[in-house]
Amino acid sequence: MKILFIGDIVGKSGRDIVSSTLSSIRDEYDLIIANAENSAHGKGITPKIYQHLRSFGIDYMTMGNHTYSKQMINEHMNEMDRLIVPYNHEKRTTDNYYKIIHCKGISICLCNILGSAFISESNLEPYPSFEKILEETEDSQIDFYMVDLHGETTSEKRLFLEYFKEKAKIVLGTHTHVQTADADMIGDCAFISDVGMCGAYHSIIGRNIEETIEAYIRKNPTGYSIAEGPAIFCAVAIEVDETHKIPVAIDRIRIKP
């Protein structure tokens, strides 16, 4: 069994590169998941973009701190049944913070959790958050848990892995938009601190460079413009042993324009 997890999709450039890349590799994977919290012009998601991403062949989408940036999301949450939001987001209004996925005879619980370091939208640390999910699903027949840990710091993500590696057999960091070089099997757990992003390559983690200089260096008020142009595609491919129902390999994918 092969799982593809796609890093944070940022704006139109990100959506376009995901569409074109998946058109040629979709059939290589049994399950495709993407982080979509930046897919609508850099912040949040809309029902239209959700359906657009689903049409690419993405099976499930996780979110992050920008989950509720678009006000319409709560009105349409029922339509987006394969959208998973962070358990510990302060504005969470839905119970879709995990999904039990059945694929190739394996039962996977896909969870979405915010880190607490430098993430103001988090109202609970990730460790008790995951423990709550474990309690809620203890009577379910789950082979292993897969966690999108959306956080700022590599240390927080690694600490989460070390504490929960007997339960969470796939721990994938998102949010920083820069793919880290630490993809590895830690025992039976597939791990990476950050999967990276799908978005404009010449940018500040997806945002327009000149606007970011104006805002942060010159201290002048600006809007929030997503960069355009050729995009990078970042993801990880995870191989799962169907007999023993455990991950056995994780590989980084990083395609520059």
Secondary structure as GFF3:
##gff-version 3
##sequence-region A 1 257
A	DSSP	beta_strand	2	6	.	.	.	ID=ss1
A	DSSP	beta_strand	8	9	.	.	.	ID=ss2
A	DSSP	alpha_helix	11	25	.	.	.	ID=ss3
A	DSSP	three_ten_helix	26	28	.	.	.	ID=ss4
A	DSSP	beta_strand	31	35	.	.	.	ID=ss5
A	DSSP	alpha_helix	47	55	.	.	.	ID=ss6
A	DSSP	beta_strand	60	62	.	.	.	ID=ss7
A	DSSP	alpha_helix	73	76	.	.	.	ID=ss8
A	DSSP	three_ten_helix	77	79	.	.	.	ID=ss9
A	DSSP	beta_strand	83	84	.	.	.	ID=ss10
A	DSSP	beta_strand	98	103	.	.	.	ID=ss11
A	DSSP	beta_strand	106	114	.	.	.	ID=ss12
A	DSSP	alpha_helix	126	136	.	.	.	ID=ss13
A	DSSP	beta_strand	144	150	.	.	.	ID=ss14
A	DSSP	alpha_helix	154	164	.	.	.	ID=ss15
A	DSSP	beta_strand	168	174	.	.	.	ID=ss16
A	DSSP	beta_strand	184	186	.	.	.	ID=ss17
A	DSSP	beta_strand	189	192	.	.	.	ID=ss18
A	DSSP	beta_strand	197	200	.	.	.	ID=ss19
A	DSSP	alpha_helix	209	216	.	.	.	ID=ss20
A	DSSP	beta_strand	231	241	.	.	.	ID=ss21
A	DSSP	beta_strand	246	255	.	.	.	ID=ss22
###
